[in-house]
Amino acid sequence: METGTEVLRRLRLAAPIIQGPFGGGLSAVDLVVAVSESGGLGSFGMHHLEPRGMRDITTRIRARTARPFALNLWIPHQGSNDPQLSESQWNAALDLLRPWFEELRVAIPDRPARFSPRYEEQVETLLELKPAVFSFVFGVPDPQILDRCRSAGIATLGAATTPDEAKLLSDAGVDMIVATGMEAGGHRVSFLREPEDCLTGTLALVPAVVDTVRVPVIAAGGIVEGRGVEAALALGASAAQIGTAFLACEESAAPPLHRQMLFSEAARRTSLTRAFTGRLARGIHNEFIEKFRGKESLLPPYPVQGWLTGKLREAAVNAGRADVLSLWSGQGAPLLKHRKARELFVDLATGTRR
Ligand SMILES: Cc1cc2nc3c(=O)[nH]c(=O)nc-3n(C[C@H](O)[C@H](O)[C@H](O)COP(=O)(O)O)c2cc1C
């Protein structure tokens, strides 16, 4: 059987740089193509897409690059595949957000039949699409899925926020592990304990995971330039996964307001919040986060809150309301320099020279 290091070699990367996937519509074909064509691994976050959308995006990527790329899904976690809410819980969830629906003049939505696509259908579609890499967060796929990936030549890349999670992934036969430090932008992808209890930084987490598993470890969280990549490799990582710095590039699907905020003074303060989705995630601190401080236990479970705030998103973007929008960002934002993915890639690759 191929080792994880051989799997990484099979990807034929010019530099061990992975562009982290972004869920919820922030990944972009342009970004995946720019990174994969530069010799890194582009990734597309698909957890919010139905099979038809997954196929469409993959066709569009393949029309523009023959290089490897990753497709990313979220493993169902804590009932997230189909949360059951009573009528009174649904009404309470609406009441919490009513002031913003009124202020932004967005109609209160009807309750949907489901709040997110079916994971089982997504994973079947992914197997049919056969990307070079299946990356995933929030758990470990079933053994049959991992077997089918292996038979199809799809490399697997799971995420860990603690050495225990990394061990579980590696014992299950996952090919490579992303060790995600608490500096990272977006969701805290812990699955064994509450994310609030899994806040180790990249500098301490990466070597601890390297010492725990034998598969290649990919460092993520707070890496935005060549120096960070060099540090990650010095800690024993085989590659680095970069999110925020690629999100800030014009090829990403982040709205211009979000990208502008990443380069602003405001990005010096990020915080971890459940306010936008019901799950803990890091973003630029704003008034929306502030308003939910101390009230997070009242929020409906993931993905209900994410579905509801998603209905406010377009109106918030159109109104230029950075105080209401989720401005996902890692702690590395104050170091951002590049607005073009190919230039960022060249900078990151300088960290791999030694
Ligand atoms: C807006 C945003 C969305 C993200 N969505 C996903 C996702 O759907 N799946 C995933 O595996 N990682 C996701 N991540 C994590 C990134 O892929 C990457 O691991 C992380 O951003 C690295 O930390 P950094 O932001 O400090 O570079 C997301 C990150 C951000 C900023």
The ligand as a Tripos MOL2 file, in Angstrom:
@<TRIPOS>MOLECULE
LIG
   31    33     1     0     0
SMALL
NO_CHARGES

@<TRIPOS>ATOM
      1 C1        -13.7610   31.7120    4.9740 C.3       1 LIG1
      2 C2        -13.1760   30.3800    5.3130 C.ar      1 LIG1
      3 C3        -13.8900   29.2380    5.0180 C.ar      1 LIG1
      4 C4        -13.3240   27.9810    5.2710 C.ar      1 LIG1
      5 N1        -14.0500   26.8610    4.9310 N.ar      1 LIG1
      6 C5        -13.4750   25.6400    5.0680 C.ar      1 LIG1
      7 C6        -14.1470   24.4770    4.6130 C.ar      1 LIG1
      8 O1        -15.2690   24.5090    4.1310 O.2       1 LIG1
      9 N2        -13.4960   23.3020    4.7410 N.ar      1 LIG1
     10 C7        -12.2230   23.2010    5.2780 C.ar      1 LIG1
     11 O2        -11.6720   22.1010    5.3310 O.2       1 LIG1
     12 N3        -11.5800   24.2930    5.7280 N.ar      1 LIG1
     13 C8        -12.1730   25.5010    5.6230 C.ar      1 LIG1
     14 N4        -11.4900   26.6280    6.0460 N.ar      1 LIG1
     15 C9        -10.1400   26.4830    6.6170 C.3       1 LIG1
     16 C10        -9.0720   26.7710    5.5640 C.3       1 LIG1
     17 O3         -9.1750   25.8800    4.4900 O.3       1 LIG1
     18 C11        -7.6560   26.7160    6.1650 C.3       1 LIG1
     19 O4         -7.3730   25.4780    6.7450 O.3       1 LIG1
     20 C12        -7.4710   27.7960    7.2260 C.3       1 LIG1
     21 O5         -8.0160   29.0080    6.7730 O.3       1 LIG1
     22 C13        -5.9760   27.9690    7.5370 C.3       1 LIG1
     23 O6         -5.7460   29.0030    8.4430 O.3       1 LIG1
     24 P1         -5.4210   30.5300    7.9880 P.3       1 LIG1
     25 O7         -6.7590   31.1300    7.6760 O.co2     1 LIG1
     26 O8         -4.8150   31.1370    9.1950 O.co2     1 LIG1
     27 O9         -4.5280   30.4780    6.8000 O.co2     1 LIG1
     28 C14       -12.0440   27.8830    5.8450 C.ar      1 LIG1
     29 C15       -11.3350   29.0540    6.1620 C.ar      1 LIG1
     30 C16       -11.8710   30.2950    5.9080 C.ar      1 LIG1
     31 C17       -11.0740   31.5250    6.2230 C.3       1 LIG1
@<TRIPOS>BOND
     1     1     2 1
     2     2     3 ar
     3     2    30 ar
     4     3     4 ar
     5     4     5 ar
     6     4    28 ar
     7     5     6 ar
     8     6     7 ar
     9     6    13 1
    10     7     8 2
    11     7     9 ar
    12     9    10 ar
    13    10    11 2
    14    10    12 ar
    15    12    13 ar
    16    13    14 ar
    17    14    15 1
    18    14    28 ar
    19    15    16 1
    20    16    17 1
    21    16    18 1
    22    18    19 1
    23    18    20 1
    24    20    21 1
    25    20    22 1
    26    22    23 1
    27    23    24 1
    28    24    25 2
    29    24    26 1
    30    24    27 1
    31    28    29 ar
    32    29    30 ar
    33    30    31 1
@<TRIPOS>SUBSTRUCTURE
     1 LIG1         1 GROUP 0 **** ****
